[in-house]
Amino acid sequence: MSDKLNVDRSVELYKRACELVPGGSQTNSKRATAYAPGVWPIYFDSAEGCRVTDIDGNTYIDYVLALGPITLGYCYEPMDEAIQAQLGKGIIAGLLSPLEVEVAEKICNMVPCAEMVRYMKGGAEGTSAAARIARGYTGKEVILNSGYRGWSDIWAAQAGNPGVPEAFEASIEGFPRDDLNALEDLLKKHRGNVAMIALDVAGGTAAPKEVVEGIRKLADEHEALLMFDEIVSGFRMAPGGGQQYYGVTPDLAVFAKGVANGMPLGVVCGKREVMECAKDLIISITYGGEALSLAAASVCLDIYKNEPVQDHMWNQGDKLREGFEAAARANRVPFRCYGPSVMHSMKFEYDDADLAGKVWTLFLQETARRGVLIRRGGLLFITYSHDDEAIEQTIAVVAETLPIIAEAVEAGDVDDRLLGGEVEESFRSFA
Ligand SMILES: Cc1ncc(COP(=O)(O)O)c(C=O)c1O
């Protein structure tokens, strides 16, 4: 095996991108500097099933999967057929698409809280619309939020982000997701003025069931709406999302990644009484009824309903986790998987954070070279197309890589083994 993965064309193109695109990419978490710069692929040429091929001609088993939207697999045939069939009939028109109704009915049948539905094009649009609906419905202003909800002012105000008016900061406050006492204190602090509690039940780790139930109870006691951001958990933890998995029904929910296997569609849904107020609010987008994504969603939802997609993802995730952790034990590497197996997080538990960061870079460098793409820390996404062969091959690659890590840490020469450039953190979450 050659020492260094050839990603020359990717690196060259990215140099041009950095002159043209602030940050080099449209998604902060996809910036090349966040992976193993110079020794990790940057641009894809094609993708099929669970594999992606870069513009230098290397093919990998992929666990980054566009950061979550790919659930069935790349170029999944029934999806592609549905998109092509709709393409022949038109993308969007002045008249509405019947698919708007068809997909809404399927979502309402699958998602516990869904009685009415509006479509968006992405997650941040969806969570922003949910915030507008919650404030419009309750007449209250404050949002208590745990985690990343998207780039808009409503959410970025929580991080005091440059470019967001300072005045917005008073309208949102963060809480640590699993701390019911902290949430209760905030509800008391803003008594009578909390429009909505927003959270992602499985961001990084899965919340304990009693916490999710406790948050529901606190929301009711304080007459605040409860919104689940199901952008990652939706159609992954269960066909009906985290709310089905936990058996706790929120008032509002937002889905995006996963609703149409990569086609750009966001969904805001919730209880009829709450959602109905959206009719009178300024929530309107030109592309909401774009029919290619709706055609894809319609088929995707049928597959979720009729096939064991989520069971498959859980099973394959369990196998990966067991395989990774067994290899870690065998090589005495302090590596751990945590969170739900459909999308587990991973950690190198070295006390020295700088060393842990460099070990991650070495891990990415060595796994990519052997044909596997894993994201620093996870989430490790899985699709319906990750068959046993792919899983076994991945475990074998990790089992070959961890001894290299052990040896490098033992010898104190991790730096010397890094063949690429500097890594930069590219994404900051809110709380
Ligand atoms: C939990 C969660 N909420 C919201 C978003 C924002 O979604 P989008 O990037 O589609 O706007 C993301 C994106 O990563 C997410 O993971």
The ligand as an SDF file (V2000), in Angstrom:
LIG
                    3D

 16 16  0  0  0  0  0  0  0  0999 V2000
  -30.1580   18.5340   14.5690 C   0  0  0  0  0  0  0  0  0  0  0  0
  -30.0360   19.5090   13.4430 C   0  0  0  0  0  0  0  0  0  0  0  0
  -30.9020   20.5250   13.3580 N   0  0  0  0  0  0  0  0  0  0  0  0
  -30.8410   21.4180   12.3590 C   0  0  0  0  0  0  0  0  0  0  0  0
  -29.8870   21.3280   11.3690 C   0  0  0  0  0  0  0  0  0  0  0  0
  -29.8670   22.3260   10.2470 C   0  0  0  0  0  0  0  0  0  0  0  0
  -30.2740   21.7070    9.0500 O   0  0  0  0  0  0  0  0  0  0  0  0
  -29.8590   22.3410    7.6270 P   0  0  0  0  0  0  0  0  0  0  0  0
  -28.3760   22.2790    7.5330 O   0  0  0  0  0  0  0  0  0  0  0  0
  -30.5630   21.4770    6.6120 O   0  0  0  0  0  0  0  0  0  0  0  0
  -30.3620   23.7490    7.6070 O   0  0  0  0  0  0  0  0  0  0  0  0
  -28.9540   20.2930   11.4350 C   0  0  0  0  0  0  0  0  0  0  0  0
  -27.8920   20.2070   10.4200 C   0  0  0  0  0  0  0  0  0  0  0  0
  -26.8880   19.5510   10.5680 O   0  0  0  0  0  0  0  0  0  0  0  0
  -29.0260   19.3520   12.4820 C   0  0  0  0  0  0  0  0  0  0  0  0
  -28.1530   18.3390   12.5750 O   0  0  0  0  0  0  0  0  0  0  0  0
  1  2  1  0
  2  3  1  0
  2 15  2  0
  3  4  2  0
  4  5  1  0
  5  6  1  0
  5 12  2  0
  6  7  1  0
  7  8  1  0
  8  9  2  0
  8 10  1  0
  8 11  1  0
 12 13  1  0
 12 15  1  0
 13 14  2  0
 15 16  1  0
M  END
$$$$
